[in-house]
Every structure is written in C-alpha cells, then in structure tokens.
C-alpha cells in the first residue's frame, strides 16, 4: 500500500474554499491553438509593449439601512462603497511602478420604488473627507440585493477602467500586424461583454476544474514561465465564451500542492470556436515572462505568489480611498443623530 501524502494548500486559512476548492466544469473546451497538449515556453516581451497596467477593485458595505421616503414608501437598503484602481508598470523594467489612479465611489443602494435623494454626511471629517452616497436602485427588494448592487457597480467600473487603459485591439480579424502597446492585467475573472481592449483576467483562486483528468496533470509539470496551449471555453449554458490558458509563476515549495504557483488567464472570445485572434496568442506568449516578474514572495504576502506585487500595493491605496470602516460608520451614526435631534 502506498504511503499517504499530504500537501498544503498555500492560500490563507480564512479564504473560503482555499485556493484549490475545485468544482467540476460542465461546459465545453476546444483546442484552438494546437491539438498537442504540452507546455509552451515563454517568449521575451516585445519592445513595442510599453505599458502594463494592473487593475483591481474592492467593495465594502458600510451599513444596512431601512429607508422611508416622503411618499410613505419604505424598504431595505445599504450604505456601500467601492473603489477601483490601477498600477502602471514598465514591462522592460526601465522605470519604477507608479500608482496610476484610484476611483472611489459611495452609493446608497435601495429597494425599487423609493424616492431617495443623494445623502451627504456632514460635517466634513479630516480622516474621511466628504462622504456623499449617491442613490442607486437595486434589482429587487431581497435582503442581499444591496450587496449585489455594490458588487455589480464595482465590477462595471473595474471593466471600464481596464479597457480604457488598454490598447484597442481587433478580436475578429486575422491580421497579425496589429501592435500591442498597452496591456491590462485585471484581477479576477472577466465580466460582462468585450469592450475591445487588450485586457487579461488573471484568476489566482481556482474554484473550478476546467481541464479533464487526462489533461490536468500538465499543470503540475509546468516550469516557471511556461504555459498551456490556449483553449476556447464555452459555459454550460452557452452564455459565456472565453479563451483560457494556465501559466506557472514559480516552482511550488516541497510542502505545497504541486499546482501552487499556477494561475489561470483568460481573454474575451467570440462565439465561433474555430478562430484564434493573433492578439490573444501574442498576449499568451509573453504572459509567463510578465507574471513571473510580478509574483509576490511568501515572506511578504501570505497569498504568494498569485497575489501579484502591484496588486498588494494597490490594495493599500484602495483601502485608504474608502476610509477606515469604523470612522465611516461612526460618522453615519453621528449624522443620523443630528438629523433626528438625538443627543449622542
């Protein structure tokens, strides 16, 4: 009988499902790059690629509320906030990384059918600034609808920022002369529809096992910088199509699961599964080289190496933009007390 072997899931213990809580995939995968399932070596970064942006977003619920409008209507809502931001990198290492921009917004998500005005907290506070919550109608009156609305607003802003920074590229042409000058790496899976930008979603927490058993073994065999061939993915219900591939950032430590250090990448794909846009192959070819340089280290980040170094720095800037949650909640309560004539 073989000896039992135990490997560690490298993700922090408070991450629900861990990094490797894999669910089966019931959709469709098609070879679009090559029928030979084998590792592909990384390519050098081309000189024409001058900028790489790493984009991320965060959302937060400040407080659930019960709203009563002037017409006698009432319903559930929430004070929420989200922020999206970007770090600009030189892919050739000739200039330091720089925080590009951070966009924060606060919303008062409320149930449909209510008359709600913008809600400005006063007075201004030196640590949290001017707090104004813009009213946004939720999709339903369900208790979790405000949370879902804050999340969807954040994802929409994140997508807009990612595509606004990236080069506009053709996804439906066979012309291989299109130059890629600016690439966006967006934290997490891609959402909604393609807006035409060179945007790559990098998924650091694997929750679904897309590969069949006879192919998944390649992920453990990848060397740093190597990737799998590109696949065309279609979801079970056919509503989502993506190009996906896997890349290894670094070798797994001896005590970790052999897939530690492996990341899934994705780009938008047309419905037709027999065409691979040249721009997708170009991005895939340099993805291992780029991401290998950006992987974090375990002694600095418990989510290493998948939580990229620019992402960790960006998270700190986004947290500052939203303000300390305890101070914000204290201001909300103080404002309500003044409105109701209550002595705190």
C-alpha positions in Angstrom: 0.0 0.0 0.0 1.5 3.4 -0.9 2.2 5.8 1.9 -0.2 8.6 2.5 1.0 12.0 1.3 -0.2 15.4 2.5 0.5 18.7 0.8 -0.6 22.2 1.9 -3.0 24.5 0.2 -0.9 27.7 0.1 -3.9 30.1 0.4 -4.6 31.6 3.8 -6.8 29.5 6.0 -9.5 32.2 6.2 -10.0 32.1 2.4 -13.3 30.3 1.8 -12.7 27.1 -0.1 -8.9 27.8 -0.2 -7.0 28.2 -3.5 -7.9 24.7 -4.7 -11.5 24.1 -3.7 -12.3 22.8 -7.2 -15.7 22.3 -8.6 -16.3 20.2 -11.8 -16.9 22.0 -15.1 -19.9 21.0 -17.3 -19.2 23.3 -20.2 -17.2 22.8 -23.4 -13.4 23.2 -24.0 -12.0 23.2 -27.6 -8.4 23.2 -28.7 -7.8 26.4 -30.8 -4.0 26.8 -30.7 -2.7 23.3 -31.1 -4.0 19.8 -30.6 -0.8 18.8 -28.9 -1.3 19.2 -25.1 2.1 20.1 -23.9 3.9 23.0 -22.2 4.8 26.1 -24.2 7.9 28.1 -23.4 7.6 31.9 -22.6 8.6 34.5 -25.1 10.5 37.7 -24.4 8.5 40.9 -24.0 8.4 42.8 -27.4 9.9 46.3 -27.5 6.6 47.7 -28.7 4.8 46.8 -25.5 5.5 49.9 -23.5 2.9 49.9 -20.7 1.3 47.2 -18.5 -1.5 48.1 -16.0 -2.6 46.0 -13.1 -6.2 46.8 -12.2 -8.2 45.7 -9.2 -11.3 46.7 -7.3 -12.7 46.4 -3.8 -16.2 46.9 -2.4 -17.5 47.4 1.2 -20.8 47.6 2.9 -20.7 50.4 5.5 -24.2 49.8 7.0 -27.5 48.3 6.2 -30.4 50.7 6.4 -34.2 51.0 6.4 -35.4 53.7 4.1 -38.7 55.6 4.4 -39.4 58.2 1.7 -41.6 61.3 1.6 -44.4 59.4 -0.1 -44.8 56.8 2.6 -42.8 54.1 0.9 -40.3 52.0 2.7 -37.7 49.3 2.0 -34.3 47.9 2.7 -31.0 49.4 1.5 -27.4 49.9 2.4 -24.6 52.4 2.5 -21.9 50.9 0.4 -18.6 51.9 -1.2 -16.3 50.6 -3.9 -13.0 51.7 -5.4 -11.1 50.7 -8.5 -7.5 51.5 -9.2 -4.5 50.8 -11.4 -0.8 50.5 -11.1 1.3 51.3 -14.2 4.3 49.1 -14.9 7.2 49.2 -17.4 7.4 45.7 -18.8 11.1 46.2 -19.6 12.0 47.4 -16.1 13.3 50.8 -17.2 11.1 52.9 -14.8 9.6 52.3 -11.4 6.0 51.2 -11.0 3.6 54.1 -10.3 0.0 54.3 -8.9 -1.9 55.4 -12.0 -5.3 56.3 -10.5 -7.8 55.3 -7.8 -11.5 55.9 -8.3 -13.7 55.7 -5.2 -17.5 56.0 -5.1 -20.1 55.7 -2.4 -23.7 54.6 -3.1 -26.9 54.3 -1.2 -28.4 51.1 -2.7 -32.1 50.9 -2.1 -35.1 48.8 -2.9 -37.1 49.7 -6.1 -40.0 52.2 -5.9 -38.5 54.6 -3.4 -37.8 58.3 -3.8 -34.2 58.6 -2.5 -32.0 61.7 -2.7 -28.2 61.9 -2.5 -27.1 61.6 1.1 -24.3 63.9 2.2 -22.8 63.4 5.6 -21.8 66.5 7.5 -19.6 67.9 8.8 -16.6 67.1 6.8 -14.0 65.0 8.7 -10.3 65.3 8.2 -9.8 61.5 8.1 -12.7 60.5 5.9 -13.3 63.7 3.9 -16.7 64.5 2.4 -18.9 61.4 2.3 -21.7 61.6 -0.2 -23.7 58.5 -1.1 -25.4 58.5 -4.5 -28.8 56.7 -4.7 -28.8 53.5 -6.8 -31.8 51.2 -7.3 -31.3 47.6 -6.5 -32.6 44.8 -8.8 -35.0 43.5 -6.2 -36.2 44.0 -2.6 -34.3 40.9 -1.4 -32.1 41.4 1.7 -28.9 40.7 -0.2 -29.8 42.9 -3.2 -27.9 46.0 -1.9 -24.7 43.9 -1.5 -25.1 42.6 -5.1 -25.7 46.1 -6.4 -22.5 47.4 -4.8 -20.6 44.4 -6.3 -22.1 44.9 -9.8 -21.3 48.6 -9.8 -17.7 47.9 -8.7 -17.3 45.3 -11.5 -18.7 47.7 -14.1 -16.3 50.4 -13.0 -13.4 47.9 -13.0 -14.2 46.8 -16.5 -14.4 50.4 -17.7 -11.1 51.3 -16.2 -9.4 48.2 -17.6 -10.5 48.7 -21.2 -9.9 52.5 -21.0 -6.3 51.9 -20.2 -5.5 49.1 -22.6 -4.8 49.2 -26.3 -7.8 48.8 -28.6 -7.3 45.5 -30.5 -9.3 43.6 -33.1 -10.7 40.3 -31.8 -12.3 39.4 -35.1 -9.5 39.8 -37.6 -6.7 37.6 -38.8 -4.4 40.5 -39.4 -1.2 39.8 -37.4 0.3 43.3 -37.9 -1.7 44.9 -35.1 0.7 46.3 -32.5 0.2 45.7 -28.8 1.5 48.7 -26.9 -0.6 48.7 -23.7 -1.8 45.6 -21.8 -4.1 45.5 -18.8 -4.0 42.7 -16.2 -7.3 42.6 -14.4 -7.5 40.8 -11.0 -10.2 38.2 -11.3 -12.3 36.6 -14.0 -13.5 38.8 -16.8 -17.1 40.1 -16.6 -19.8 41.2 -19.0 -19.0 41.8 -22.6 -15.9 42.6 -24.5 -15.3 46.4 -24.9 -12.4 45.9 -27.4 -9.4 46.3 -25.1 -6.3 44.2 -24.6 -7.4 43.0 -21.2 -6.4 39.8 -19.5 -8.2 38.4 -16.4 -5.9 36.6 -14.1 -7.6 34.2 -11.7 -5.5 33.4 -8.6 -8.0 31.4 -6.7 -9.1 28.3 -8.6 -12.6 27.3 -7.9 -13.5 25.3 -11.0 -11.5 22.5 -12.6 -12.0 23.2 -16.3 -9.5 20.6 -17.5 -10.4 16.9 -17.9 -8.5 14.3 -15.9 -6.2 13.4 -18.8 -5.0 17.0 -19.1 -4.9 18.4 -15.6 -1.6 16.7 -14.9 0.2 19.2 -17.1 -0.4 22.0 -14.6 1.8 20.3 -12.1 4.6 19.7 -14.7 4.8 23.3 -15.9 8.1 25.1 -15.2 8.3 28.7 -14.2 7.1 30.9 -17.1 5.7 28.0 -19.1 2.0 27.9 -20.1 -0.5 25.5 -21.5 -2.0 25.8 -25.0 -4.9 28.2 -25.4 -8.4 26.7 -25.2 -11.8 28.1 -26.2 -14.2 27.8 -23.3 -18.0 27.8 -23.5 -20.0 27.8 -20.3 -22.6 25.1 -19.7 -25.5 27.3 -20.8 -23.5 28.9 -23.7 -23.8 32.5 -22.3 -20.0 32.9 -21.7 -17.1 32.3 -24.1 -13.5 32.9 -23.2 -10.0 32.0 -24.3 -8.2 30.5 -21.3 -4.7 29.1 -20.6 -2.7 28.4 -17.5 0.8 29.7 -16.6 3.2 28.9 -13.8 4.8 31.8 -11.9 7.3 29.8 -9.8 8.1 26.4 -8.5 5.9 25.0 -5.7 7.6 24.5 -2.4 8.1 20.9 -1.4 5.3 21.1 1.2 2.7 22.7 -1.1 0.2 21.3 -3.6 2.0 20.9 -6.9 -0.4 23.4 -8.5 0.7 26.1 -6.2 2.1 29.0 -8.3 -0.2 28.2 -11.2 -2.6 30.9 -12.4 -5.4 30.8 -14.9 -5.6 33.6 -17.5 -8.5 34.5 -19.8 -9.4 36.9 -22.6 -12.7 37.5 -24.3 -13.6 35.1 -27.1 -16.1 35.2 -30.0 -18.8 32.6 -30.1 -17.1 30.8 -33.0 -14.6 28.3 -31.6 -12.5 27.8 -34.8 -10.7 31.1 -34.8 -7.9 32.3 -32.5 -7.2 36.0 -32.9 -3.5 36.7 -33.3 -3.6 39.2 -30.4 -4.6 36.5 -28.0 -1.6 34.3 -28.9 0.7 37.3 -28.6 -0.5 38.0 -25.1 -0.3 34.4 -24.1 3.2 34.1 -25.4 4.5 36.9 -23.1 2.2 36.2 -20.1 4.6 33.8 -18.4 7.5 36.3 -18.7 5.5 39.2 -17.3 3.8 37.4 -14.5 6.9 35.6 -13.3 8.4 39.0 -12.6 5.3 40.2 -10.7 4.7 37.2 -8.4 4.9 38.0 -4.7 7.0 36.3 -2.1 5.8 34.2 0.8 7.7 36.1 3.5 5.9 39.3 2.4 2.4 38.1 1.3 0.5 35.0 2.6 -1.2 34.8 -0.8 2.1 34.5 -2.7 2.9 34.1 -5.5 -0.5 34.6 -7.1 -1.3 37.8 -5.4 0.9 40.0 -7.6 3.2 42.6 -6.0 1.4 45.5 -7.7 -2.0 44.1 -6.5 -0.9 44.1 -2.9 0.3 47.7 -3.1 -2.9 48.7 -4.9 -5.0 47.2 -2.1 -3.4 49.5 0.4 -4.2 52.6 -1.7 -7.8 51.4 -2.3 -8.3 50.9 1.5 -7.1 54.4 2.1 -9.5 55.8 -0.5 -12.5 54.2 1.2 -11.5 55.4 4.6 -11.4 53.4 7.8 -14.7 51.5 8.2 -15.0 52.3 11.9 -14.7 56.0 11.3 -17.1 55.9 8.5 -19.8 54.1 10.5 -19.2 56.5 13.4 -19.9 59.4 11.1 -23.1 57.8 9.7 -24.4 57.3 13.2 -23.4 60.9 14.2 -25.1 62.3 11.2 -28.4 60.4 11.8 -28.3 61.5 15.5 -28.1 65.2 14.4 -30.9 64.7 11.9 -33.2 63.1 14.5 -32.3 65.6 17.2 -30.8 62.9 19.4 -28.0 63.9 21.8 -25.2 61.4 21.4 
